[in-house]
Amino acid sequence: MVTELVLSIVALVGLALLVPLIMLATVVLGPRASNPAKEAPYESGIKRMIGLAEQKFSVKFYLLAIMFLLFDIEMVFMYPWAVGLRELGWLGFVEMVTFMLLLLTGLIYIIKKGVLNWR
């Protein structure tokens, strides 16, 4: 137990010293090439932005992004469940069905609210 504690402390101290050292090395040894394109706010080649910075965006863009993340994370939970379904048994199956029904309820709510209508 003491060996693991000592090893953990040595690893943490090593990381605490190594990370700033690497950051300093990138600043000192890194390239310093500078040109007008690099100094521009946008490196995409856009000379100037059209419109005001205070322009309002529809909230639907953010809602759609959040929905994508939610259903993407659902897949992260479903893959290990599918792999370990035999070990989980019926209780694991019922828990996943409950989880999917909860997400389906949320999707039905979103559709009824009209979030997916872009008009």
Biopython code that builds the backbone (N, CA, C, O; Angstrom):
import numpy as np
from Bio.PDB.StructureBuilder import StructureBuilder

atoms = [
    (1, "MET", "N", (0.826, -1.191, 0.000)),
    (1, "MET", "CA", (0.000, 0.000, 0.000)),
    (1, "MET", "C", (0.873, 1.259, 0.000)),
    (1, "MET", "O", (0.570, 2.227, -0.698)),
    (2, "VAL", "N", (1.932, 1.244, 0.767)),
    (2, "VAL", "CA", (2.821, 2.402, 0.845)),
    (2, "VAL", "C", (3.545, 2.598, -0.479)),
    (2, "VAL", "O", (3.765, 3.733, -0.901)),
    (3, "THR", "N", (3.916, 1.507, -1.137)),
    (3, "THR", "CA", (4.611, 1.626, -2.426)),
    (3, "THR", "C", (3.724, 2.281, -3.463)),
    (3, "THR", "O", (4.187, 3.110, -4.247)),
    (4, "GLU", "N", (2.433, 1.911, -3.474)),
    (4, "GLU", "CA", (1.513, 2.526, -4.442)),
    (4, "GLU", "C", (1.342, 4.008, -4.161)),
    (4, "GLU", "O", (1.248, 4.817, -5.084)),
    (5, "LEU", "N", (1.301, 4.362, -2.877)),
    (5, "LEU", "CA", (1.158, 5.768, -2.512)),
    (5, "LEU", "C", (2.388, 6.567, -2.934)),
    (5, "LEU", "O", (2.260, 7.662, -3.481)),
    (6, "VAL", "N", (3.553, 6.036, -2.686)),
    (6, "VAL", "CA", (4.791, 6.705, -3.085)),
    (6, "VAL", "C", (4.861, 6.821, -4.600)),
    (6, "VAL", "O", (5.241, 7.866, -5.128)),
    (7, "LEU", "N", (4.497, 5.754, -5.300)),
    (7, "LEU", "CA", (4.516, 5.780, -6.756)),
    (7, "LEU", "C", (3.520, 6.816, -7.299)),
    (7, "LEU", "O", (3.821, 7.520, -8.263)),
    (8, "SER", "N", (2.356, 6.906, -6.690)),
    (8, "SER", "CA", (1.359, 7.891, -7.116)),
    (8, "SER", "C", (1.852, 9.314, -6.895)),
    (8, "SER", "O", (1.669, 10.182, -7.749)),
    (9, "ILE", "N", (2.478, 9.549, -5.749)),
    (9, "ILE", "CA", (3.004, 10.891, -5.464)),
    (9, "ILE", "C", (4.116, 11.246, -6.434)),
    (9, "ILE", "O", (4.167, 12.373, -6.925)),
    (10, "VAL", "N", (5.007, 10.305, -6.718)),
    (10, "VAL", "CA", (6.087, 10.553, -7.676)),
    (10, "VAL", "C", (5.511, 10.837, -9.065)),
    (10, "VAL", "O", (5.997, 11.726, -9.764)),
    (11, "ALA", "N", (4.490, 10.099, -9.464)),
    (11, "ALA", "CA", (3.872, 10.327, -10.775)),
    (11, "ALA", "C", (3.211, 11.697, -10.838)),
    (11, "ALA", "O", (3.343, 12.401, -11.839)),
    (12, "LEU", "N", (2.501, 12.084, -9.781)),
    (12, "LEU", "CA", (1.851, 13.401, -9.772)),
    (12, "LEU", "C", (2.866, 14.534, -9.790)),
    (12, "LEU", "O", (2.695, 15.515, -10.514)),
    (13, "VAL", "N", (3.916, 14.400, -9.000)),
    (13, "VAL", "CA", (4.958, 15.434, -8.993)),
    (13, "VAL", "C", (5.656, 15.483, -10.348)),
    (13, "VAL", "O", (5.968, 16.561, -10.853)),
    (14, "GLY", "N", (5.898, 14.318, -10.931)),
    (14, "GLY", "CA", (6.516, 14.280, -12.267)),
    (14, "GLY", "C", (5.642, 14.969, -13.304)),
    (14, "GLY", "O", (6.142, 15.728, -14.134)),
    (15, "LEU", "N", (4.336, 14.709, -13.260)),
    (15, "LEU", "CA", (3.427, 15.384, -14.198)),
    (15, "LEU", "C", (3.370, 16.881, -13.926)),
    (15, "LEU", "O", (3.352, 17.686, -14.857)),
    (16, "ALA", "N", (3.343, 17.253, -12.655)),
    (16, "ALA", "CA", (3.280, 18.671, -12.306)),
    (16, "ALA", "C", (4.518, 19.418, -12.791)),
    (16, "ALA", "O", (4.443, 20.612, -13.082)),
    (17, "LEU", "N", (5.636, 18.741, -12.881)),
    (17, "LEU", "CA", (6.856, 19.380, -13.391)),
    (17, "LEU", "C", (6.987, 19.248, -14.902)),
    (17, "LEU", "O", (7.521, 20.140, -15.561)),
    (18, "LEU", "N", (6.506, 18.151, -15.447)),
    (18, "LEU", "CA", (6.683, 17.873, -16.864)),
    (18, "LEU", "C", (5.780, 18.731, -17.750)),
    (18, "LEU", "O", (6.219, 19.211, -18.796)),
    (19, "VAL", "N", (4.551, 18.924, -17.353)),
    (19, "VAL", "CA", (3.609, 19.676, -18.193)),
    (19, "VAL", "C", (4.061, 21.123, -18.386)),
    (19, "VAL", "O", (4.114, 21.574, -19.530)),
    (20, "PRO", "N", (4.392, 21.881, -17.329)),
    (20, "PRO", "CA", (4.888, 23.244, -17.576)),
    (20, "PRO", "C", (6.191, 23.269, -18.364)),
    (20, "PRO", "O", (6.422, 24.182, -19.157)),
    (21, "LEU", "N", (7.047, 22.263, -18.147)),
    (21, "LEU", "CA", (8.306, 22.198, -18.884)),
    (21, "LEU", "C", (8.047, 22.013, -20.381)),
    (21, "LEU", "O", (8.707, 22.646, -21.205)),
    (22, "ILE", "N", (7.115, 21.171, -20.728)),
    (22, "ILE", "CA", (6.766, 20.960, -22.146)),
    (22, "ILE", "C", (6.161, 22.223, -22.736)),
    (22, "ILE", "O", (6.465, 22.584, -23.873)),
    (23, "MET", "N", (5.302, 22.902, -21.970)),
    (23, "MET", "CA", (4.711, 24.148, -22.468)),
    (23, "MET", "C", (5.784, 25.217, -22.697)),
    (23, "MET", "O", (5.743, 25.942, -23.692)),
    (24, "LEU", "N", (6.718, 25.307, -21.796)),
    (24, "LEU", "CA", (7.813, 26.260, -21.949)),
    (24, "LEU", "C", (8.669, 25.904, -23.158)),
    (24, "LEU", "O", (9.102, 26.793, -23.892)),
    (25, "ALA", "N", (8.915, 24.624, -23.371)),
    (25, "ALA", "CA", (9.719, 24.193, -24.518)),
    (25, "ALA", "C", (9.032, 24.532, -25.836)),
    (25, "ALA", "O", (9.705, 24.901, -26.798)),
    (26, "THR", "N", (7.712, 24.417, -25.901)),
    (26, "THR", "CA", (7.019, 24.777, -27.145)),
    (26, "THR", "C", (7.106, 26.271, -27.414)),
    (26, "THR", "O", (7.189, 26.689, -28.569)),
    (27, "VAL", "N", (7.088, 27.078, -26.363)),
    (27, "VAL", "CA", (7.212, 28.527, -26.561)),
    (27, "VAL", "C", (8.616, 28.891, -27.020)),
    (27, "VAL", "O", (8.790, 29.722, -27.911)),
    (28, "VAL", "N", (9.609, 28.270, -26.410)),
    (28, "VAL", "CA", (11.002, 28.606, -26.724)),
    (28, "VAL", "C", (11.429, 28.017, -28.064)),
    (28, "VAL", "O", (12.071, 28.702, -28.860)),
    (29, "LEU", "N", (11.086, 26.770, -28.321)),
    (29, "LEU", "CA", (11.574, 26.079, -29.518)),
    (29, "LEU", "C", (10.620, 26.142, -30.705)),
    (29, "LEU", "O", (10.994, 25.756, -31.813)),
    (30, "GLY", "N", (9.407, 26.615, -30.499)),
    (30, "GLY", "CA", (8.409, 26.625, -31.569)),
    (30, "GLY", "C", (8.693, 27.664, -32.636)),
    (30, "GLY", "O", (9.456, 28.602, -32.408)),
    (31, "PRO", "N", (8.076, 27.501, -33.812)),
    (31, "PRO", "CA", (8.291, 28.462, -34.898)),
    (31, "PRO", "C", (7.662, 29.815, -34.574)),
    (31, "PRO", "O", (6.646, 29.908, -33.884)),
    (32, "ARG", "N", (8.299, 30.849, -35.094)),
    (32, "ARG", "CA", (7.811, 32.200, -34.854)),
    (32, "ARG", "C", (7.452, 32.906, -36.155)),
    (32, "ARG", "O", (7.502, 34.134, -36.219)),
    (33, "ALA", "N", (7.097, 32.168, -37.179)),
    (33, "ALA", "CA", (6.761, 32.774, -38.465)),
    (33, "ALA", "C", (5.483, 33.594, -38.319)),
    (33, "ALA", "O", (4.477, 33.118, -37.793)),
    (34, "SER", "N", (5.543, 34.822, -38.791)),
    (34, "SER", "CA", (4.385, 35.704, -38.696)),
    (34, "SER", "C", (4.154, 36.357, -40.047)),
    (34, "SER", "O", (5.096, 36.814, -40.693)),
    (35, "ASN", "N", (2.912, 36.399, -40.467)),
    (35, "ASN", "CA", (2.553, 37.092, -41.698)),
    (35, "ASN", "C", (1.180, 37.714, -41.497)),
    (35, "ASN", "O", (0.510, 37.410, -40.510)),
    (36, "PRO", "N", (0.744, 38.583, -42.412)),
    (36, "PRO", "CA", (-0.544, 39.254, -42.220)),
    (36, "PRO", "C", (-1.726, 38.279, -42.105)),
    (36, "PRO", "O", (-2.686, 38.555, -41.385)),
    (37, "ALA", "N", (-1.661, 37.160, -42.799)),
    (37, "ALA", "CA", (-2.767, 36.202, -42.712)),
    (37, "ALA", "C", (-2.846, 35.588, -41.315)),
    (37, "ALA", "O", (-3.938, 35.332, -40.807)),
    (38, "LYS", "N", (-1.699, 35.354, -40.700)),
    (38, "LYS", "CA", (-1.694, 34.788, -39.350)),
    (38, "LYS", "C", (-2.188, 35.787, -38.311)),
    (38, "LYS", "O", (-2.766, 35.405, -37.294)),
    (39, "GLU", "N", (-1.955, 37.060, -38.575)),
    (39, "GLU", "CA", (-2.367, 38.091, -37.628)),
    (39, "GLU", "C", (-3.837, 38.472, -37.786)),
    (39, "GLU", "O", (-4.388, 39.175, -36.938)),
    (40, "ALA", "N", (-4.467, 38.022, -38.848)),
    (40, "ALA", "CA", (-5.881, 38.352, -39.081)),
    (40, "ALA", "C", (-6.759, 37.626, -38.069)),
    (40, "ALA", "O", (-6.391, 36.552, -37.593)),
    (41, "PRO", "N", (-7.926, 38.203, -37.728)),
    (41, "PRO", "CA", (-8.801, 37.545, -36.765)),
    (41, "PRO", "C", (-9.299, 36.191, -37.255)),
    (41, "PRO", "O", (-9.500, 35.274, -36.458)),
    (42, "TYR", "N", (-9.498, 36.066, -38.554)),
    (42, "TYR", "CA", (-9.972, 34.811, -39.121)),
    (42, "TYR", "C", (-8.973, 34.353, -40.167)),
    (42, "TYR", "O", (-8.681, 35.091, -41.108)),
    (43, "GLU", "N", (-8.455, 33.169, -40.019)),
    (43, "GLU", "CA", (-7.484, 32.633, -40.967)),
    (43, "GLU", "C", (-8.161, 31.933, -42.133)),
    (43, "GLU", "O", (-7.492, 31.263, -42.920)),
    (44, "SER", "N", (-9.465, 32.073, -42.258)),
    (44, "SER", "CA", (-10.193, 31.358, -43.303)),
    (44, "SER", "C", (-10.141, 32.064, -44.649)),
    (44, "SER", "O", (-10.618, 31.517, -45.643)),
    (45, "GLY", "N", (-9.578, 33.257, -44.706)),
    (45, "GLY", "CA", (-9.502, 33.975, -45.955)),
    (45, "GLY", "C", (-10.598, 35.014, -46.104)),
    (45, "GLY", "O", (-10.639, 35.728, -47.106)),
    (46, "ILE", "N", (-11.482, 35.109, -45.129)),
    (46, "ILE", "CA", (-12.546, 36.109, -45.182)),
    (46, "ILE", "C", (-11.924, 37.464, -44.866)),
    (46, "ILE", "O", (-11.316, 37.653, -43.812)),
    (47, "LYS", "N", (-12.085, 38.397, -45.791)),
    (47, "LYS", "CA", (-11.485, 39.713, -45.588)),
    (47, "LYS", "C", (-12.207, 40.486, -44.494)),
    (47, "LYS", "O", (-11.575, 41.069, -43.614)),
    (48, "ARG", "N", (-13.517, 40.489, -44.554)),
    (48, "ARG", "CA", (-14.284, 41.170, -43.511)),
    (48, "ARG", "C", (-15.595, 40.432, -43.327)),
    (48, "ARG", "O", (-16.137, 39.842, -44.263)),
    (49, "MET", "N", (-16.078, 40.475, -42.136)),
    (49, "MET", "CA", (-17.334, 39.801, -41.833)),
    (49, "MET", "C", (-18.498, 40.675, -42.291)),
    (49, "MET", "O", (-18.445, 41.902, -42.207)),
    (50, "ILE", "N", (-19.536, 40.024, -42.770)),
    (50, "ILE", "CA", (-20.722, 40.745, -43.212)),
    (50, "ILE", "C", (-21.742, 40.696, -42.087)),
    (50, "ILE", "O", (-22.031, 39.625, -41.555)),
    (51, "GLY", "N", (-22.278, 41.827, -41.730)),
    (51, "GLY", "CA", (-23.278, 41.873, -40.667)),
    (51, "GLY", "C", (-22.652, 42.335, -39.360)),
    (51, "GLY", "O", (-21.435, 42.468, -39.232)),
    (52, "LEU", "N", (-23.516, 42.569, -38.416)),
    (52, "LEU", "CA", (-23.070, 43.044, -37.118)),
    (52, "LEU", "C", (-22.763, 41.873, -36.190)),
    (52, "LEU", "O", (-23.309, 40.781, -36.342)),
    (53, "ALA", "N", (-21.894, 42.118, -35.242)),
    (53, "ALA", "CA", (-21.563, 41.083, -34.271)),
    (53, "ALA", "C", (-22.725, 40.834, -33.313)),
    (53, "ALA", "O", (-22.820, 39.770, -32.702)),
    (54, "GLU", "N", (-23.619, 41.837, -33.188)),
    (54, "GLU", "CA", (-24.749, 41.708, -32.282)),
    (54, "GLU", "C", (-25.945, 41.032, -32.950)),
    (54, "GLU", "O", (-27.038, 41.016, -32.385)),
    (55, "GLN", "N", (-25.751, 40.478, -34.133)),
    (55, "GLN", "CA", (-26.840, 39.844, -34.867)),
    (55, "GLN", "C", (-27.406, 38.682, -34.063)),
    (55, "GLN", "O", (-26.656, 37.886, -33.497)),
    (56, "LYS", "N", (-28.725, 38.587, -34.016)),
    (56, "LYS", "CA", (-29.365, 37.539, -33.222)),
    (56, "LYS", "C", (-29.526, 36.277, -34.056)),
    (56, "LYS", "O", (-29.882, 36.328, -35.233)),
    (57, "PHE", "N", (-29.256, 35.157, -33.423)),
    (57, "PHE", "CA", (-29.428, 33.858, -34.056)),
    (57, "PHE", "C", (-30.625, 33.165, -33.433)),
    (57, "PHE", "O", (-30.979, 33.406, -32.279)),
    (58, "SER", "N", (-31.227, 32.313, -34.212)),
    (58, "SER", "CA", (-32.354, 31.546, -33.707)),
    (58, "SER", "C", (-31.866, 30.532, -32.671)),
    (58, "SER", "O", (-30.802, 29.933, -32.823)),
    (59, "VAL", "N", (-32.647, 30.356, -31.638)),
    (59, "VAL", "CA", (-32.311, 29.412, -30.581)),
    (59, "VAL", "C", (-32.386, 27.986, -31.098)),
    (59, "VAL", "O", (-31.811, 27.080, -30.496)),
    (60, "LYS", "N", (-33.083, 27.776, -32.199)),
    (60, "LYS", "CA", (-33.266, 26.428, -32.738)),
    (60, "LYS", "C", (-31.940, 25.784, -33.134)),
    (60, "LYS", "O", (-31.812, 24.561, -33.079)),
    (61, "PHE", "N", (-30.963, 26.578, -33.530)),
    (61, "PHE", "CA", (-29.653, 26.022, -33.861)),
    (61, "PHE", "C", (-29.036, 25.370, -32.626)),
    (61, "PHE", "O", (-28.491, 24.270, -32.706)),
    (62, "TYR", "N", (-29.125, 26.049, -31.493)),
    (62, "TYR", "CA", (-28.555, 25.520, -30.259)),
    (62, "TYR", "C", (-29.348, 24.312, -29.762)),
    (62, "TYR", "O", (-28.768, 23.341, -29.276)),
    (63, "LEU", "N", (-30.664, 24.376, -29.885)),
    (63, "LEU", "CA", (-31.487, 23.244, -29.465)),
    (63, "LEU", "C", (-31.179, 22.009, -30.295)),
    (63, "LEU", "O", (-31.112, 20.899, -29.766)),
    (64, "LEU", "N", (-30.993, 22.199, -31.587)),
    (64, "LEU", "CA", (-30.655, 21.070, -32.443)),
    (64, "LEU", "C", (-29.293, 20.486, -32.069)),
    (64, "LEU", "O", (-29.117, 19.268, -32.071)),
    (65, "ALA", "N", (-28.341, 21.342, -31.751)),
    (65, "ALA", "CA", (-27.016, 20.861, -31.339)),
    (65, "ALA", "C", (-27.097, 20.092, -30.025)),
    (65, "ALA", "O", (-26.440, 19.062, -29.871)),
    (66, "ILE", "N", (-27.891, 20.578, -29.082)),
    (66, "ILE", "CA", (-28.051, 19.882, -27.812)),
    (66, "ILE", "C", (-28.742, 18.544, -28.020)),
    (66, "ILE", "O", (-28.374, 17.549, -27.396)),
    (67, "MET", "N", (-29.739, 18.516, -28.894)),
    (67, "MET", "CA", (-30.420, 17.250, -29.185)),
    (67, "MET", "C", (-29.448, 16.248, -29.806)),
    (67, "MET", "O", (-29.465, 15.065, -29.466)),
    (68, "PHE", "N", (-28.612, 16.722, -30.706)),
    (68, "PHE", "CA", (-27.619, 15.832, -31.314)),
    (68, "PHE", "C", (-26.709, 15.239, -30.251)),
    (68, "PHE", "O", (-26.438, 14.038, -30.256)),
    (69, "LEU", "N", (-26.233, 16.087, -29.332)),
    (69, "LEU", "CA", (-25.355, 15.595, -28.271)),
    (69, "LEU", "C", (-26.060, 14.582, -27.380)),
    (69, "LEU", "O", (-25.468, 13.573, -26.998)),
    (70, "LEU", "N", (-27.319, 14.845, -27.047)),
    (70, "LEU", "CA", (-28.057, 13.912, -26.193)),
    (70, "LEU", "C", (-28.204, 12.549, -26.851)),
    (70, "LEU", "O", (-27.961, 11.523, -26.215)),
    (71, "PHE", "N", (-28.599, 12.531, -28.114)),
    (71, "PHE", "CA", (-28.799, 11.256, -28.772)),
    (71, "PHE", "C", (-27.478, 10.598, -29.156)),
    (71, "PHE", "O", (-27.425, 9.383, -29.347)),
    (72, "ASP", "N", (-26.424, 11.381, -29.269)),
    (72, "ASP", "CA", (-25.107, 10.809, -29.496)),
    (72, "ASP", "C", (-24.601, 10.139, -28.222)),
    (72, "ASP", "O", (-24.018, 9.055, -28.276)),
    (73, "ILE", "N", (-24.819, 10.770, -27.097)),
    (73, "ILE", "CA", (-24.424, 10.185, -25.814)),
    (73, "ILE", "C", (-25.255, 8.941, -25.523)),
    (73, "ILE", "O", (-24.785, 8.017, -24.860)),
    (74, "GLU", "N", (-26.477, 8.919, -26.014)),
    (74, "GLU", "CA", (-27.303, 7.710, -25.860)),
    (74, "GLU", "C", (-26.589, 6.511, -26.482)),
    (74, "GLU", "O", (-26.586, 5.420, -25.911)),
    (75, "MET", "N", (-25.993, 6.714, -27.635)),
    (75, "MET", "CA", (-25.270, 5.612, -28.281)),
    (75, "MET", "C", (-24.065, 5.183, -27.454)),
    (75, "MET", "O", (-23.714, 4.003, -27.440)),
    (76, "VAL", "N", (-23.429, 6.128, -26.766)),
    (76, "VAL", "CA", (-22.285, 5.785, -25.920)),
    (76, "VAL", "C", (-22.728, 4.863, -24.789)),
    (76, "VAL", "O", (-21.973, 3.979, -24.385)),
    (77, "PHE", "N", (-23.937, 5.056, -24.276)),
    (77, "PHE", "CA", (-24.448, 4.184, -23.219)),
    (77, "PHE", "C", (-24.960, 2.859, -23.776)),
    (77, "PHE", "O", (-24.887, 1.837, -23.094)),
    (78, "MET", "N", (-25.472, 2.860, -24.994)),
    (78, "MET", "CA", (-26.085, 1.650, -25.524)),
    (78, "MET", "C", (-25.058, 0.628, -26.018)),
    (78, "MET", "O", (-25.329, -0.572, -25.989)),
    (79, "TYR", "N", (-23.904, 1.073, -26.462)),
    (79, "TYR", "CA", (-22.917, 0.121, -26.979)),
    (79, "TYR", "C", (-22.399, -0.826, -25.892)),
    (79, "TYR", "O", (-22.415, -2.040, -26.096)),
    (80, "PRO", "N", (-21.939, -0.311, -24.744)),
    (80, "PRO", "CA", (-21.486, -1.256, -23.705)),
    (80, "PRO", "C", (-22.633, -2.118, -23.173)),
    (80, "PRO", "O", (-22.425, -3.267, -22.785)),
    (81, "TRP", "N", (-23.834, -1.558, -23.159)),
    (81, "TRP", "CA", (-24.987, -2.342, -22.720)),
    (81, "TRP", "C", (-25.211, -3.519, -23.654)),
    (81, "TRP", "O", (-25.478, -4.633, -23.202)),
    (82, "ALA", "N", (-25.102, -3.274, -24.970)),
    (82, "ALA", "CA", (-25.318, -4.345, -25.941)),
    (82, "ALA", "C", (-24.228, -5.410, -25.830)),
    (82, "ALA", "O", (-24.492, -6.598, -26.017)),
    (83, "VAL", "N", (-23.013, -4.985, -25.528)),
    (83, "VAL", "CA", (-21.920, -5.944, -25.401)),
    (83, "VAL", "C", (-22.101, -6.815, -24.157)),
    (83, "VAL", "O", (-21.838, -8.017, -24.195)),
    (84, "GLY", "N", (-22.546, -6.211, -23.063)),
    (84, "GLY", "CA", (-22.670, -6.955, -21.812)),
    (84, "GLY", "C", (-24.082, -7.378, -21.475)),
    (84, "GLY", "O", (-24.389, -7.588, -20.301)),
    (85, "LEU", "N", (-24.950, -7.510, -22.459)),
    (85, "LEU", "CA", (-26.361, -7.814, -22.198)),
    (85, "LEU", "C", (-26.550, -9.161, -21.514)),
    (85, "LEU", "O", (-27.408, -9.296, -20.641)),
    (86, "ARG", "N", (-25.770, -10.142, -21.894)),
    (86, "ARG", "CA", (-25.940, -11.481, -21.281)),
    (86, "ARG", "C", (-25.576, -11.476, -19.805)),
    (86, "ARG", "O", (-26.218, -12.156, -19.005)),
    (87, "GLU", "N", (-24.561, -10.722, -19.441)),
    (87, "GLU", "CA", (-24.181, -10.657, -18.029)),
    (87, "GLU", "C", (-25.171, -9.827, -17.220)),
    (87, "GLU", "O", (-25.368, -10.081, -16.032)),
    (88, "LEU", "N", (-25.796, -8.837, -17.854)),
    (88, "LEU", "CA", (-26.727, -7.963, -17.138)),
    (88, "LEU", "C", (-28.068, -8.640, -16.874)),
    (88, "LEU", "O", (-28.728, -8.353, -15.876)),
    (89, "GLY", "N", (-28.462, -9.523, -17.756)),
    (89, "GLY", "CA", (-29.715, -10.253, -17.573)),
    (89, "GLY", "C", (-30.938, -9.373, -17.803)),
    (89, "GLY", "O", (-30.878, -8.334, -18.461)),
    (90, "TRP", "N", (-32.048, -9.832, -17.234)),
    (90, "TRP", "CA", (-33.314, -9.124, -17.453)),
    (90, "TRP", "C", (-33.342, -7.758, -16.790)),
    (90, "TRP", "O", (-33.963, -6.833, -17.312)),
    (91, "LEU", "N", (-32.687, -7.616, -15.662)),
    (91, "LEU", "CA", (-32.662, -6.318, -14.988)),
    (91, "LEU", "C", (-31.985, -5.268, -15.871)),
    (91, "LEU", "O", (-32.476, -4.144, -15.981)),
    (92, "GLY", "N", (-30.874, -5.623, -16.492)),
    (92, "GLY", "CA", (-30.201, -4.702, -17.411)),
    (92, "GLY", "C", (-31.060, -4.372, -18.612)),
    (92, "GLY", "O", (-31.058, -3.239, -19.093)),
    (93, "PHE", "N", (-31.806, -5.375, -19.105)),
    (93, "PHE", "CA", (-32.691, -5.135, -20.244)),
    (93, "PHE", "C", (-33.802, -4.157, -19.869)),
    (93, "PHE", "O", (-34.108, -3.239, -20.629)),
    (94, "VAL", "N", (-34.404, -4.356, -18.699)),
    (94, "VAL", "CA", (-35.486, -3.469, -18.255)),
    (94, "VAL", "C", (-34.957, -2.061, -18.015)),
    (94, "VAL", "O", (-35.633, -1.085, -18.337)),
    (95, "GLU", "N", (-33.767, -1.943, -17.458)),
    (95, "GLU", "CA", (-33.181, -0.609, -17.244)),
    (95, "GLU", "C", (-32.932, 0.105, -18.562)),
    (95, "GLU", "O", (-33.185, 1.305, -18.665)),
    (96, "MET", "N", (-32.438, -0.610, -19.580)),
    (96, "MET", "CA", (-32.188, 0.038, -20.871)),
    (96, "MET", "C", (-33.487, 0.407, -21.563)),
    (96, "MET", "O", (-33.567, 1.460, -22.196)),
    (97, "VAL", "N", (-34.506, -0.435, -21.458)),
    (97, "VAL", "CA", (-35.810, -0.101, -22.053)),
    (97, "VAL", "C", (-36.367, 1.148, -21.368)),
    (97, "VAL", "O", (-36.932, 2.017, -22.032)),
    (98, "THR", "N", (-36.215, 1.243, -20.049)),
    (98, "THR", "CA", (-36.661, 2.438, -19.324)),
    (98, "THR", "C", (-35.897, 3.669, -19.803)),
    (98, "THR", "O", (-36.494, 4.726, -20.009)),
    (99, "PHE", "N", (-34.599, 3.542, -19.978)),
    (99, "PHE", "CA", (-33.774, 4.652, -20.470)),
    (99, "PHE", "C", (-34.216, 5.084, -21.861)),
    (99, "PHE", "O", (-34.335, 6.278, -22.135)),
    (100, "MET", "N", (-34.460, 4.111, -22.742)),
    (100, "MET", "CA", (-34.871, 4.446, -24.110)),
    (100, "MET", "C", (-36.274, 5.045, -24.128)),
    (100, "MET", "O", (-36.544, 5.939, -24.931)),
    (101, "LEU", "N", (-37.170, 4.577, -23.264)),
    (101, "LEU", "CA", (-38.509, 5.168, -23.189)),
    (101, "LEU", "C", (-38.450, 6.609, -22.680)),
    (101, "LEU", "O", (-39.214, 7.464, -23.127)),
    (102, "LEU", "N", (-37.549, 6.868, -21.754)),
    (102, "LEU", "CA", (-37.365, 8.236, -21.273)),
    (102, "LEU", "C", (-36.880, 9.147, -22.399)),
    (102, "LEU", "O", (-37.373, 10.264, -22.553)),
    (103, "LEU", "N", (-35.925, 8.673, -23.177)),
    (103, "LEU", "CA", (-35.448, 9.470, -24.311)),
    (103, "LEU", "C", (-36.524, 9.617, -25.388)),
    (103, "LEU", "O", (-36.638, 10.672, -26.011)),
    (104, "LEU", "N", (-37.307, 8.570, -25.606)),
    (104, "LEU", "CA", (-38.396, 8.656, -26.572)),
    (104, "LEU", "C", (-39.442, 9.664, -26.126)),
    (104, "LEU", "O", (-39.990, 10.398, -26.947)),
    (105, "THR", "N", (-39.718, 9.702, -24.838)),
    (105, "THR", "CA", (-40.655, 10.690, -24.297)),
    (105, "THR", "C", (-40.128, 12.105, -24.552)),
    (105, "THR", "O", (-40.888, 12.992, -24.943)),
    (106, "GLY", "N", (-38.840, 12.312, -24.333)),
    (106, "GLY", "CA", (-38.242, 13.616, -24.616)),
    (106, "GLY", "C", (-38.319, 13.976, -26.085)),
    (106, "GLY", "O", (-38.579, 15.129, -26.428)),
    (107, "LEU", "N", (-38.094, 12.998, -26.964)),
    (107, "LEU", "CA", (-38.178, 13.251, -28.405)),
    (107, "LEU", "C", (-39.600, 13.603, -28.815)),
    (107, "LEU", "O", (-39.802, 14.507, -29.626)),
    (108, "ILE", "N", (-40.577, 12.911, -28.271)),
    (108, "ILE", "CA", (-41.979, 13.224, -28.575)),
    (108, "ILE", "C", (-42.321, 14.625, -28.085)),
    (108, "ILE", "O", (-43.023, 15.364, -28.774)),
    (109, "TYR", "N", (-41.837, 14.998, -26.910)),
    (109, "TYR", "CA", (-42.060, 16.338, -26.381)),
    (109, "TYR", "C", (-41.449, 17.394, -27.304)),
    (109, "TYR", "O", (-42.066, 18.422, -27.581)),
    (110, "ILE", "N", (-40.243, 17.130, -27.770)),
    (110, "ILE", "CA", (-39.559, 18.069, -28.664)),
    (110, "ILE", "C", (-40.324, 18.211, -29.978)),
    (110, "ILE", "O", (-40.459, 19.318, -30.499)),
    (111, "ILE", "N", (-40.818, 17.114, -30.509)),
    (111, "ILE", "CA", (-41.565, 17.169, -31.764)),
    (111, "ILE", "C", (-42.878, 17.923, -31.572)),
    (111, "ILE", "O", (-43.269, 18.716, -32.428)),
    (112, "LYS", "N", (-43.560, 17.681, -30.454)),
    (112, "LYS", "CA", (-44.823, 18.382, -30.198)),
    (112, "LYS", "C", (-44.612, 19.863, -29.977)),
    (112, "LYS", "O", (-45.478, 20.663, -30.331)),
    (113, "LYS", "N", (-43.479, 20.256, -29.397)),
    (113, "LYS", "CA", (-43.176, 21.669, -29.189)),
    (113, "LYS", "C", (-42.815, 22.366, -30.505)),
    (113, "LYS", "O", (-42.831, 23.595, -30.574)),
    (114, "GLY", "N", (-42.493, 21.602, -31.538)),
    (114, "GLY", "CA", (-42.167, 22.184, -32.826)),
    (114, "GLY", "C", (-40.730, 22.629, -32.967)),
    (114, "GLY", "O", (-40.432, 23.501, -33.783)),
    (115, "VAL", "N", (-39.840, 22.055, -32.197)),
    (115, "VAL", "CA", (-38.437, 22.450, -32.253)),
    (115, "VAL", "C", (-37.831, 22.093, -33.606)),
    (115, "VAL", "O", (-36.949, 22.801, -34.091)),
    (116, "LEU", "N", (-38.287, 21.020, -34.214)),
    (116, "LEU", "CA", (-37.711, 20.586, -35.473)),
    (116, "LEU", "C", (-38.316, 21.279, -36.687)),
    (116, "LEU", "O", (-37.850, 21.067, -37.807)),
    (117, "ASN", "N", (-39.339, 22.099, -36.494)),
    (117, "ASN", "CA", (-39.918, 22.884, -37.589)),
    (117, "ASN", "C", (-39.077, 24.143, -37.787)),
    (117, "ASN", "O", (-38.896, 24.923, -36.852)),
    (118, "TRP", "N", (-38.570, 24.338, -38.983)),
    (118, "TRP", "CA", (-37.663, 25.447, -39.251)),
    (118, "TRP", "C", (-38.351, 26.634, -39.908)),
    (118, "TRP", "O", (-37.676, 27.489, -40.480)),
    (119, "ARG", "N", (-39.638, 26.706, -39.843)),
    (119, "ARG", "CA", (-40.337, 27.850, -40.441)),
    (119, "ARG", "C", (-40.457, 29.003, -39.508)),
    (119, "ARG", "O", (-41.020, 30.036, -39.872)),
]
sb = StructureBuilder()
sb.init_structure("model")
sb.init_model(0)
sb.init_chain("A")
sb.init_seg("    ")
for serial, (resi, resn, name, xyz) in enumerate(atoms, 1):
    if name == "N":
        sb.init_residue(resn, " ", resi, " ")
    sb.init_atom(name, np.array(xyz, "f"), 0.0, 1.0, " ", f" {name:<3s}", serial, name[0])
structure = sb.get_structure()
